[in-house]
Amino acid sequence: MEKTIKIGTRGSKLALWQAHYTQRMLQDLGIESELIIIKTKGDAIQHLSFDKIEGKGFFTKEIEDALLREEVDMAVHSMKDLPTVQPEGLALTAVSYRANPADCLIINPASVESGALFGLKTGAVVGTSSARRKAQLLDFRPDITLKDIRGNVPTRLEKLKSGDFDAIMLATAGVERLEIDLDGFQVVRFNPREFVPAPAQGVLAFQTRKDDLPVRRVLKKIHRADVAETTNIERKVLQLAGGGCHMPLGVYCEMDPQGNYHVWAAKAPEWNAPVNRIHLSSSTTFELAESVLKALE
Ligand SMILES: NCc1[nH]cc(CCC(=O)O)c1CC(=O)O
């Protein structure tokens, strides 16, 4: 490909890390690219809780619109922020490797209590705005108090340091990518089979126009078909459940060396309602997402 590929991305530190990573992969294929930073609704209204923001795709919509207007040639998204149905004219052309998919709990040293579950003191105040994280955390620790927290990853850590919270929850992938110094904090890395992450957490999605075959052909060279297989099952469950990121639903899929699929899922009707957890295995993906949803309901 002769031309420079224009990559649409959000401007947060994590989004820029992900966009630069993508640029390096394209560079390895001998392809030049430039970043076009696009502000999304999710960036503009950092003070609002997710529950108060209407609609799906508030971290992705403006970038998708830029793709459709041909202002950019491809978009890099955190796949977990991407709605399960593609807008008319766009395609999810490729996905990246999967970073650590798990959530983590970052605890202030003064709020650590050895012997307590996750080492978190009784009655601790935990910051998260995700209904999925709230439901599962309360399910494990009914004594804790939840408090909404917004802003990008560095901002949330600042809020933890200032003493507004005893602990906060984040995606391990984001913390590791930014190489954040967590010295002094107690970090609890959850097992994704127990504390179930968001569908496609830890994966990057590369989106293009459906008819832009030259760019699509390039991205197929960096596509990870193995990652697409498991994350597509996770996203299919989310789609069947009719959910966006407001829904307290975690889905995590692994493929074992024999080629069998294992799915762990956790779902609650509301963030403060009991969580239903399931684990299903199957040698085929045929109707696997349907079976997972049925088992959850
Ligand atoms: N909802 C925001 C968001 N989207 C993707 C990530 C982290 C990277 C990833 O999971 O792929 C985060 C931050 C977080 O949840 O802590």
The ligand as an ORCA input file, in Angstrom:
! r2SCAN-3c Opt
* xyz 0 1
  N     -14.316      1.391     29.884
  C     -13.083      2.066     29.593
  C     -12.008      1.099     29.198
  N     -12.032      0.521     27.971
  C     -10.959     -0.323     27.888
  C     -10.248     -0.276     29.072
  C      -9.032     -1.032     29.394
  C      -8.406     -1.837     28.262
  C      -9.165     -3.075     27.916
  O      -9.832     -3.673     28.771
  O      -9.096     -3.503     26.749
  C     -10.899      0.647     29.920
  C     -10.488      1.045     31.280
  C     -10.977      0.132     32.377
  O     -11.994     -0.554     32.215
  O     -10.358      0.107     33.456
*
